[in-house]
Amino acid sequence: MELFTHLDFDGHEQVVFSQNERDGLKSIIAIHSSRLGPALGGCRVWDYATEAEALTDVLRLSRGMSYKAALAGLPLGGGKSVILADRSEKTPEMMRAMGRAVERLGGRYIIAEDVGVEVADMDEVAKETRHVSGISGGVGDPSPWTAEGVFLSLQAAVKHRLGRGLDGIGVSVKGLGHVGSNLCGLLAGAGAKLVVSDIREEAVKAMAEAHGASPIGVDDAHAAEVDVFAPCALGAGLNEKTIPQINAKVVCGAANNQLAVAEDDDRLAARGILYAPDYLVNAGGLISVARPSTGLSDAEARTKLEAIPDTLTQVFALAETDGVAPGAAADRLARKTLEPV
């Protein structure tokens, strides 16, 4: 397995492999950059098909966190961690072992929730390290903040591409976890017509009952006859196969690493589909969990959250001026912030 020559190794400062057989922990922590501050990023519990797949995921996610913090104006670096396990195998002992792995980094990495991880899991991590966010009695679940940032961005993207508001707009939301379900509520409140999909039938049923959403299969969600596609599940869903099938004019969702490869940014643009870069629009969760470590007040954090669509509009303008796709424009803006003074 390639490491320093890995396709997604992007000058990462540190990649740590941790294992504790007694407690069932097998994890990877990746710190992409600490240029702006300690690396804050969530922990994902996932049953990866291979260890190489897990490494690719954590490298891409940690780089995205660096860019996310930079564009959100946070004094934080970018990091991420993954635990190689099915979420059904997760135990308090495993999470405490993860806490010890984080503690050994001495504050260079601050852990929080991601896919497969709950506030209760962070409570276990916090028994072993103080370098943790999103615990009970603290900032709590960041999902509503993430959903609100995506909602505000989707609103801005629709205005930019279609010149209208959200009332009557068709949106296909793929993935109905904490963020996706919160996003559905906000969209329904704005008058959007929802098409929803998830691997869990009960989640789809809940959105249908709560918001009158129409169900669609997860393999067909990207091709729904709607105005907006909102991917809120796992990444790499925008790729050479799916992009030609997209009927929406806007793609704006909460999932990380939505582009399978960088060229997919150009593929979307070539089809006239406006892509809202994922690490920019889903930064609300990071802003939320950043409050304890950065000293941001709730009001200051909300100001940063509400500034996300303004930054997105700036990215769209930069893309048009420079003649590049929005993802490349966002990368340029983020890298400029990360450059040493």
C-alpha positions as CSV (number, residue, x, y, z in Angstrom):
1,M,0.0,0.0,0.0
2,E,1.4,3.4,-1.0
3,L,2.0,6.0,1.7
4,F,4.1,9.0,0.8
5,T,3.3,8.5,-2.9
6,H,-0.4,7.9,-2.3
7,L,-2.6,9.8,-4.7
8,D,-4.3,11.6,-1.9
9,F,-1.2,12.3,0.2
10,D,-1.0,16.1,0.1
11,G,1.9,17.1,2.3
12,H,0.1,15.7,5.3
13,E,2.0,16.6,8.5
14,Q,1.3,13.4,10.4
15,V,-0.5,10.1,9.8
16,V,-0.9,7.9,12.9
17,F,-2.0,4.2,12.9
18,S,-3.3,3.0,16.2
19,Q,-4.3,-0.5,17.3
20,N,-5.5,-2.0,20.6
21,E,-6.5,-5.6,20.1
22,R,-8.0,-5.9,23.7
23,D,-10.5,-3.1,23.1
24,G,-11.0,-3.8,19.4
25,L,-9.5,-0.5,18.1
26,K,-8.0,-0.2,14.7
27,S,-7.8,3.4,13.7
28,I,-6.0,6.0,11.5
29,I,-5.6,9.7,12.5
30,A,-4.5,12.1,9.7
31,I,-3.3,15.6,10.4
32,H,-3.2,17.5,7.1
33,S,-2.2,21.0,8.3
34,S,-1.7,22.8,11.6
35,R,-0.8,26.1,9.8
36,L,-3.7,27.9,11.3
37,G,-4.1,26.0,14.6
38,P,-4.7,22.6,16.0
39,A,-6.3,20.1,13.6
40,L,-10.0,19.6,14.5
41,G,-12.0,17.0,12.7
42,G,-14.5,14.2,13.3
43,C,-14.0,10.5,13.9
44,R,-15.7,8.2,11.4
45,V,-16.6,4.5,12.3
46,W,-17.0,2.6,9.1
47,D,-16.6,-1.0,7.9
48,Y,-14.2,-0.3,5.1
49,A,-13.7,-3.1,2.5
50,T,-9.9,-2.7,2.7
51,E,-7.3,-0.8,4.8
52,A,-6.3,1.0,1.6
53,E,-9.8,2.4,1.3
54,A,-9.7,3.6,4.9
55,L,-6.4,5.4,4.3
56,T,-7.8,7.1,1.2
57,D,-10.8,8.3,3.1
58,V,-8.9,9.7,6.0
59,L,-6.4,11.5,3.8
60,R,-9.1,13.1,1.7
61,L,-11.2,14.0,4.6
62,S,-8.4,15.6,6.6
63,R,-7.3,17.7,3.6
64,G,-10.9,18.8,3.2
65,M,-11.0,19.9,6.9
66,S,-8.0,22.1,6.3
67,Y,-9.7,23.8,3.4
68,K,-13.0,24.0,5.4
69,A,-11.5,25.7,8.4
70,A,-9.6,28.1,6.1
71,L,-12.7,29.2,4.2
72,A,-14.8,29.4,7.4
73,G,-12.2,31.8,8.9
74,L,-11.4,29.6,11.8
75,P,-8.0,29.4,13.6
76,L,-7.9,25.7,13.2
77,G,-6.0,23.2,11.1
78,G,-7.4,20.1,9.3
79,G,-7.5,16.6,10.7
80,K,-9.7,13.5,10.6
81,S,-9.8,10.0,12.1
82,V,-11.4,6.7,11.1
83,I,-12.0,3.6,13.0
84,L,-12.1,0.5,10.9
85,A,-15.1,-1.3,12.3
86,D,-18.8,-1.8,11.7
87,R,-20.8,0.6,13.9
88,S,-22.5,-2.4,15.5
89,E,-19.1,-3.4,16.8
90,K,-18.5,-0.1,18.6
91,T,-18.1,-0.3,22.3
92,P,-17.3,2.2,25.2
93,E,-13.9,0.5,25.6
94,M,-13.1,1.0,21.9
95,M,-14.0,4.7,22.1
96,R,-11.9,5.1,25.3
97,A,-9.0,3.5,23.5
98,M,-9.5,6.0,20.7
99,G,-9.4,8.7,23.3
100,R,-6.0,7.5,24.5
101,A,-4.7,7.5,20.9
102,V,-5.8,11.2,20.6
103,E,-4.2,12.1,23.9
104,R,-0.9,10.8,22.8
105,L,-0.9,13.5,20.1
106,G,-0.7,16.2,22.8
107,G,-3.4,18.4,21.4
108,R,-2.3,18.5,17.8
109,Y,-5.6,16.8,16.9
110,I,-9.1,17.6,18.4
111,I,-11.6,14.8,17.9
112,A,-15.4,15.2,17.3
113,E,-18.3,13.3,15.8
114,D,-18.7,12.0,12.2
115,V,-20.5,9.2,10.5
116,G,-21.2,6.3,12.9
117,V,-20.3,8.3,16.0
118,E,-22.7,9.9,18.6
119,V,-22.4,12.3,21.4
120,A,-22.3,9.4,23.8
121,D,-19.2,8.0,22.1
122,M,-17.4,11.4,22.5
123,D,-18.3,11.2,26.2
124,E,-16.3,8.0,26.4
125,V,-13.4,9.5,24.4
126,A,-13.5,12.5,26.9
127,K,-12.7,10.1,29.8
128,E,-9.2,9.7,28.2
129,T,-8.5,13.1,26.6
130,R,-9.5,16.7,27.0
131,H,-8.8,17.2,23.3
132,V,-12.4,16.5,22.3
133,S,-15.5,18.4,21.2
134,G,-19.2,17.6,20.9
135,I,-19.6,16.1,24.3
136,S,-22.7,16.1,26.5
137,G,-23.1,19.4,28.3
138,G,-20.9,21.1,25.7
139,V,-21.8,22.2,22.2
140,G,-23.7,19.0,21.6
141,D,-24.7,17.5,18.2
142,P,-23.2,19.6,15.4
143,S,-25.7,18.2,12.8
144,P,-28.2,21.0,13.0
145,W,-25.4,23.6,12.3
146,T,-24.2,21.5,9.3
147,A,-27.7,21.3,7.9
148,E,-28.3,25.0,8.3
149,G,-25.1,25.9,6.5
150,V,-26.0,23.6,3.6
151,F,-29.6,25.0,3.5
152,L,-28.3,28.6,3.3
153,S,-25.8,27.6,0.6
154,L,-28.4,25.7,-1.4
155,Q,-30.5,28.9,-1.2
156,A,-27.6,31.0,-2.6
157,A,-26.8,28.4,-5.3
158,V,-30.4,28.3,-6.5
159,K,-30.5,32.0,-6.6
160,H,-27.2,32.2,-8.5
161,R,-28.1,29.4,-11.1
162,L,-31.9,29.7,-11.4
163,G,-32.6,33.2,-10.2
164,R,-35.3,32.2,-7.8
165,G,-36.1,31.2,-4.2
166,L,-36.8,27.7,-2.9
167,D,-40.6,27.7,-2.9
168,G,-41.6,25.0,-5.4
169,I,-38.1,23.9,-6.1
170,G,-37.6,20.1,-6.4
171,V,-34.7,18.7,-4.3
172,S,-33.5,15.2,-4.1
173,V,-31.9,14.5,-0.7
174,K,-29.7,11.4,-0.7
175,G,-28.9,10.2,2.9
176,L,-31.3,10.9,5.8
177,G,-29.0,10.8,8.8
178,H,-28.8,13.6,11.3
179,V,-27.8,16.2,8.8
180,G,-30.0,15.0,5.9
181,S,-33.1,14.8,8.0
182,N,-32.5,18.3,9.4
183,L,-31.9,19.6,5.9
184,C,-35.2,18.1,4.8
185,G,-37.0,20.0,7.6
186,L,-35.5,23.3,6.6
187,L,-36.2,22.7,2.9
188,A,-39.8,21.7,3.5
189,G,-40.3,24.8,5.6
190,A,-39.1,26.9,2.7
191,G,-41.6,25.3,0.4
192,A,-39.3,22.9,-1.5
193,K,-40.7,19.6,-2.9
194,L,-38.7,16.7,-1.6
195,V,-37.5,13.5,-3.1
196,V,-35.7,11.4,-0.5
197,S,-33.6,8.2,-0.4
198,D,-31.7,6.3,2.3
199,I,-30.6,2.7,2.8
200,R,-32.9,2.6,5.8
201,E,-36.6,2.3,4.8
202,E,-37.8,3.7,8.1
203,A,-35.8,6.9,7.5
204,V,-37.5,7.4,4.2
205,K,-40.9,6.7,5.7
206,A,-40.3,9.2,8.4
207,M,-39.5,12.0,5.9
208,A,-42.6,11.1,3.8
209,E,-44.8,11.3,6.9
210,A,-43.2,14.5,8.3
211,H,-42.8,16.5,5.1
212,G,-44.7,14.8,2.3
213,A,-41.5,13.7,0.6
214,S,-41.6,11.2,-2.3
215,P,-39.3,8.2,-2.0
216,I,-36.7,7.2,-4.6
217,G,-34.1,4.4,-4.7
218,V,-30.6,5.3,-3.5
219,D,-29.2,4.2,-6.8
220,D,-31.5,6.6,-8.7
221,A,-31.4,9.6,-6.3
222,H,-28.8,11.5,-8.4
223,A,-30.9,11.1,-11.6
224,A,-34.2,12.4,-10.1
225,E,-36.1,14.9,-12.2
226,V,-35.5,17.8,-9.8
227,D,-33.8,21.2,-9.7
228,V,-31.3,20.4,-7.0
229,F,-29.4,17.2,-6.0
230,A,-28.3,17.2,-2.3
231,P,-25.9,14.3,-1.6
232,C,-25.8,13.9,2.2
233,A,-24.5,10.3,2.5
234,L,-21.0,9.1,1.8
235,G,-18.6,10.6,-0.7
236,A,-17.5,9.8,-4.3
237,G,-21.1,9.9,-5.5
238,L,-20.3,12.4,-8.2
239,N,-18.3,10.5,-10.8
240,E,-17.8,9.6,-14.4
241,K,-20.8,7.3,-14.4
242,T,-23.3,9.3,-12.4
243,I,-22.6,12.9,-13.6
244,P,-24.0,12.2,-17.2
245,Q,-27.2,11.0,-15.5
246,I,-27.8,14.1,-13.3
247,N,-30.9,16.1,-14.3
248,A,-30.6,18.8,-11.6
249,K,-29.1,22.1,-12.4
250,V,-27.5,22.5,-8.9
251,V,-25.6,20.1,-6.7
252,C,-25.4,21.2,-3.1
253,G,-25.2,18.7,-0.2
254,A,-23.6,17.8,3.1
255,A,-21.6,14.8,2.1
256,N,-17.8,15.1,2.3
257,N,-15.6,14.3,-0.7
258,Q,-18.5,14.3,-3.2
259,L,-16.2,14.3,-6.2
260,A,-14.7,10.9,-6.9
261,V,-11.7,12.6,-8.6
262,A,-10.8,16.2,-9.2
263,E,-11.8,16.0,-12.9
264,D,-15.4,15.5,-11.9
265,D,-15.5,19.2,-11.0
266,D,-15.0,20.0,-14.7
267,R,-17.4,17.3,-15.8
268,L,-20.2,19.0,-13.8
269,A,-19.3,22.4,-15.1
270,A,-19.3,21.1,-18.7
271,R,-22.8,19.9,-18.3
272,G,-24.0,23.3,-16.9
273,I,-24.5,21.9,-13.4
274,L,-23.5,24.4,-10.7
275,Y,-21.5,22.5,-8.0
276,A,-21.3,24.0,-4.5
277,P,-18.0,22.7,-3.0
278,D,-18.8,20.3,-0.2
279,Y,-16.2,21.4,2.3
280,L,-17.4,25.0,2.1
281,V,-21.1,24.5,2.4
282,N,-21.0,21.8,5.1
283,A,-18.7,23.8,7.4
284,G,-21.5,24.6,9.9
285,G,-20.7,21.5,12.0
286,L,-17.0,22.5,12.2
287,I,-18.0,26.0,13.3
288,S,-20.2,24.5,16.0
289,V,-17.6,22.1,17.5
290,A,-14.9,24.8,17.2
291,R,-16.5,27.0,19.8
292,P,-14.8,25.5,22.9
293,S,-11.3,25.3,21.4
294,T,-11.3,28.7,19.7
295,G,-13.3,30.7,22.3
296,L,-15.9,31.7,19.8
297,S,-19.1,32.9,21.4
298,D,-22.4,31.5,20.1
299,A,-23.1,34.9,18.4
300,E,-19.6,34.9,16.7
301,A,-20.1,31.3,15.6
302,R,-23.5,32.1,14.1
303,T,-22.0,35.0,12.2
304,K,-19.5,32.7,10.7
305,L,-22.3,30.2,9.9
306,E,-24.4,32.8,8.1
307,A,-21.3,34.0,6.2
308,I,-21.0,30.6,4.4
309,P,-23.3,31.5,1.5
310,D,-21.4,34.8,1.0
311,T,-18.1,32.9,0.6
312,L,-19.9,30.5,-1.8
313,T,-21.0,33.4,-3.9
314,Q,-17.4,34.7,-3.9
315,V,-16.3,31.2,-5.1
316,F,-18.8,31.3,-7.9
317,A,-17.6,34.7,-9.0
318,L,-13.9,33.6,-8.8
319,A,-14.7,30.5,-10.9
320,E,-16.3,32.7,-13.6
321,T,-13.5,35.2,-13.6
322,D,-10.7,32.6,-13.7
323,G,-12.5,30.3,-16.1
324,V,-12.4,27.3,-13.8
325,A,-15.0,25.1,-12.1
326,P,-16.2,26.0,-8.6
327,G,-14.3,23.2,-6.8
328,A,-11.0,24.5,-8.3
329,A,-11.9,28.1,-7.4
330,A,-12.6,27.0,-3.8
331,D,-9.3,25.2,-3.6
332,R,-7.4,28.2,-4.8
333,L,-9.1,30.4,-2.2
334,A,-8.4,27.9,0.6
335,R,-4.8,27.4,-0.4
336,K,-4.2,31.1,-0.5
337,T,-5.3,31.3,3.2
338,L,-3.1,28.4,4.1
339,E,0.0,29.8,2.5
340,P,2.7,31.0,5.0
341,V,2.8,34.7,5.4
